[in-house]
Amino acid sequence: MPEIDVPSLLRPQRSVTGMSAVLLPHTAAGDIDWSATEAHIARTHDAGLVPGVNMDTGYVQLLDAETKIRVLDLAQKVTGGNFAAGAFVADRAGDSVDVEAYVSAATDIASRGGIPVIFPSHGLNAGTEGEWIEALAAIGSELDQFLGFELGPMFVPYGRIFSLETYRALLDIPQCVGAKHSSLSRELEWQRIALRDEVRPDFKVLTGNDLGIDMVMYGSDYLLGLSTFAPELFAERDRMWLVGDPGFYELNDMLQYLGHFTFRPPVPGYRHNAATFLELRGWAESDNVPAGAPRRPEADRAVLRDIGERLGVL
């Protein structure tokens, strides 16, 4: 691993691009709460963040084709096309990558004004690193722009983090304007920032490190699931960093406490914590999650309430 001069990466008073993966709230009966979903996309957009729909936070792996399109239509309606969305291809272990299916899913997003995030799958991630790049280049050749996505196996069983050499090849795909990095490793992300700064400064390294949300201090932007708990507070934190307000550090610390609590193993349980937090805030009618999504212990509710009170939102 190359040695990184971490202090040299600090970027005080930098404008941060914030993207927030939007939770898909469910009713007590187990149905998608469409009114709460629309409201949450709107409050994310109104806070100044780019809503990210059909991501892991939005249970994209559990949605059927019709529901995914309805979410996209809702995002377009609310934001006018200023959103990101996961282009997900459902497959099984042993399948080959289906480039045509990825292009179709990405086109559904791009045709509504959104930017596709090429979501991992068994087929996309199972081959060699060179085959991953070839697949993304083929997908990109049919698009104006897209975001790549490295997702660690702690999030999904087909997750994979690629070598820095392969990440360098990703920067050579012109349609790829950024990539979400979700290894939960600061060191791996610092390496990507340093490489980006050297090779392609306009490329966005979007941190997905919910355990290290201060990566924005070093030049990362973000596409986080944690920000769905309180998009307005993330926007305020980003504003503080831009103007040099020292309040950035205390607010970031409290948000990071929320992140360390909710993104503990098993990591996918954070979505139930998010549902509970939205219910506590009056933003959802229940903390229900769809079948197949893990739940947290009921004792988490008291901790979430305490954190919400400290953040001043409860």
Protein Blocks (a to p, Z undefined) as FASTA:
>chain_A
ZZddfklmpcghiacdddddddddddfkopacfklmmmmmmmmmmnopacdehifknomm
mpcfklmmmmmmmmmmmnoopacddddddddehiacdfklmmmmmmmmmmnopacddddd
fklmmmcfklmmmmmmmmmmmpfbdcdddddfklpmkbccddfklmmmmmmmmklgbdcd
dehpaklmmmmmmmmmmmmmmbccddfbfklmmlmmnopacddfklmmmmmlmmmmmmmm
mnopaklmmmmmmmmmmmmmmmpccfklmmmmmmmmmmmnopafbfcdcehiacddfklm
mmmmmmmmmnopZZ
